[in-house]
Amino acid sequence: MTRTVYTVHWTPGTDLLVGTCHCGAEHTFEDPATLWDWLLRHPDGHRPVPAR
């Protein structure tokens, strides 16, 4: 069984959230709903970054 992992980090001292997709792509948002929309709609067909 594989699991998809998304991470969200808050930037201290700001209203910014950084979302990281399971493929390694990152994007910064102010609105948490927009962040999750991006994470869940991130381009289909990409694969996670291989584990090292």
Biotite code that builds the C-alpha atoms (Angstrom):
import biotite.structure as struc

atoms = struc.array([
    struc.Atom([0.000, 0.000, 0.000], chain_id="A", res_id=1, res_name="MET", atom_name="CA", element="C"),
    struc.Atom([1.329, 3.455, -0.882], chain_id="A", res_id=2, res_name="THR", atom_name="CA", element="C"),
    struc.Atom([0.320, 6.679, 0.782], chain_id="A", res_id=3, res_name="ARG", atom_name="CA", element="C"),
    struc.Atom([0.265, 10.154, -0.685], chain_id="A", res_id=4, res_name="THR", atom_name="CA", element="C"),
    struc.Atom([1.843, 12.687, 1.655], chain_id="A", res_id=5, res_name="VAL", atom_name="CA", element="C"),
    struc.Atom([1.259, 16.423, 1.477], chain_id="A", res_id=6, res_name="TYR", atom_name="CA", element="C"),
    struc.Atom([2.879, 18.865, 3.883], chain_id="A", res_id=7, res_name="THR", atom_name="CA", element="C"),
    struc.Atom([1.929, 22.376, 4.885], chain_id="A", res_id=8, res_name="VAL", atom_name="CA", element="C"),
    struc.Atom([4.330, 24.695, 6.693], chain_id="A", res_id=9, res_name="HIS", atom_name="CA", element="C"),
    struc.Atom([3.506, 28.024, 8.260], chain_id="A", res_id=10, res_name="TRP", atom_name="CA", element="C"),
    struc.Atom([6.095, 30.779, 7.827], chain_id="A", res_id=11, res_name="THR", atom_name="CA", element="C"),
    struc.Atom([6.481, 32.293, 11.338], chain_id="A", res_id=12, res_name="PRO", atom_name="CA", element="C"),
    struc.Atom([5.775, 36.004, 11.578], chain_id="A", res_id=13, res_name="GLY", atom_name="CA", element="C"),
    struc.Atom([3.662, 35.984, 8.397], chain_id="A", res_id=14, res_name="THR", atom_name="CA", element="C"),
    struc.Atom([0.302, 34.795, 7.116], chain_id="A", res_id=15, res_name="ASP", atom_name="CA", element="C"),
    struc.Atom([2.036, 32.592, 4.543], chain_id="A", res_id=16, res_name="LEU", atom_name="CA", element="C"),
    struc.Atom([1.654, 28.843, 4.178], chain_id="A", res_id=17, res_name="LEU", atom_name="CA", element="C"),
    struc.Atom([3.942, 26.714, 2.033], chain_id="A", res_id=18, res_name="VAL", atom_name="CA", element="C"),
    struc.Atom([2.354, 23.591, 0.569], chain_id="A", res_id=19, res_name="GLY", atom_name="CA", element="C"),
    struc.Atom([4.524, 20.723, -0.646], chain_id="A", res_id=20, res_name="THR", atom_name="CA", element="C"),
    struc.Atom([3.078, 18.121, -2.981], chain_id="A", res_id=21, res_name="CYS", atom_name="CA", element="C"),
    struc.Atom([4.137, 14.475, -2.826], chain_id="A", res_id=22, res_name="HIS", atom_name="CA", element="C"),
    struc.Atom([6.087, 15.093, -6.071], chain_id="A", res_id=23, res_name="CYS", atom_name="CA", element="C"),
    struc.Atom([8.226, 17.756, -4.365], chain_id="A", res_id=24, res_name="GLY", atom_name="CA", element="C"),
    struc.Atom([6.599, 20.824, -5.963], chain_id="A", res_id=25, res_name="ALA", atom_name="CA", element="C"),
    struc.Atom([6.128, 23.739, -3.545], chain_id="A", res_id=26, res_name="GLU", atom_name="CA", element="C"),
    struc.Atom([3.926, 26.813, -3.654], chain_id="A", res_id=27, res_name="HIS", atom_name="CA", element="C"),
    struc.Atom([3.221, 29.636, -1.173], chain_id="A", res_id=28, res_name="THR", atom_name="CA", element="C"),
    struc.Atom([-0.310, 30.759, -0.253], chain_id="A", res_id=29, res_name="PHE", atom_name="CA", element="C"),
    struc.Atom([-2.061, 33.121, 2.145], chain_id="A", res_id=30, res_name="GLU", atom_name="CA", element="C"),
    struc.Atom([-5.400, 31.272, 2.021], chain_id="A", res_id=31, res_name="ASP", atom_name="CA", element="C"),
    struc.Atom([-5.492, 27.707, 3.395], chain_id="A", res_id=32, res_name="PRO", atom_name="CA", element="C"),
    struc.Atom([-8.444, 26.737, 1.161], chain_id="A", res_id=33, res_name="ALA", atom_name="CA", element="C"),
    struc.Atom([-6.517, 27.822, -1.947], chain_id="A", res_id=34, res_name="THR", atom_name="CA", element="C"),
    struc.Atom([-3.475, 25.886, -0.746], chain_id="A", res_id=35, res_name="LEU", atom_name="CA", element="C"),
    struc.Atom([-5.457, 22.637, -0.358], chain_id="A", res_id=36, res_name="TRP", atom_name="CA", element="C"),
    struc.Atom([-7.176, 23.206, -3.699], chain_id="A", res_id=37, res_name="ASP", atom_name="CA", element="C"),
    struc.Atom([-3.725, 23.427, -5.334], chain_id="A", res_id=38, res_name="TRP", atom_name="CA", element="C"),
    struc.Atom([-2.405, 20.370, -3.514], chain_id="A", res_id=39, res_name="LEU", atom_name="CA", element="C"),
    struc.Atom([-5.391, 18.206, -4.400], chain_id="A", res_id=40, res_name="LEU", atom_name="CA", element="C"),
    struc.Atom([-5.618, 19.436, -8.020], chain_id="A", res_id=41, res_name="ARG", atom_name="CA", element="C"),
    struc.Atom([-1.864, 19.437, -8.688], chain_id="A", res_id=42, res_name="HIS", atom_name="CA", element="C"),
    struc.Atom([-1.230, 17.985, -12.163], chain_id="A", res_id=43, res_name="PRO", atom_name="CA", element="C"),
    struc.Atom([-2.397, 14.396, -12.551], chain_id="A", res_id=44, res_name="ASP", atom_name="CA", element="C"),
    struc.Atom([0.062, 11.773, -13.687], chain_id="A", res_id=45, res_name="GLY", atom_name="CA", element="C"),
    struc.Atom([3.140, 12.986, -11.838], chain_id="A", res_id=46, res_name="HIS", atom_name="CA", element="C"),
    struc.Atom([4.980, 10.655, -9.526], chain_id="A", res_id=47, res_name="ARG", atom_name="CA", element="C"),
    struc.Atom([6.451, 11.167, -6.069], chain_id="A", res_id=48, res_name="PRO", atom_name="CA", element="C"),
    struc.Atom([10.114, 12.036, -5.724], chain_id="A", res_id=49, res_name="VAL", atom_name="CA", element="C"),
    struc.Atom([12.065, 8.761, -5.295], chain_id="A", res_id=50, res_name="PRO", atom_name="CA", element="C"),
    struc.Atom([13.205, 8.089, -1.734], chain_id="A", res_id=51, res_name="ALA", atom_name="CA", element="C"),
    struc.Atom([16.951, 8.389, -1.172], chain_id="A", res_id=52, res_name="ARG", atom_name="CA", element="C"),
])
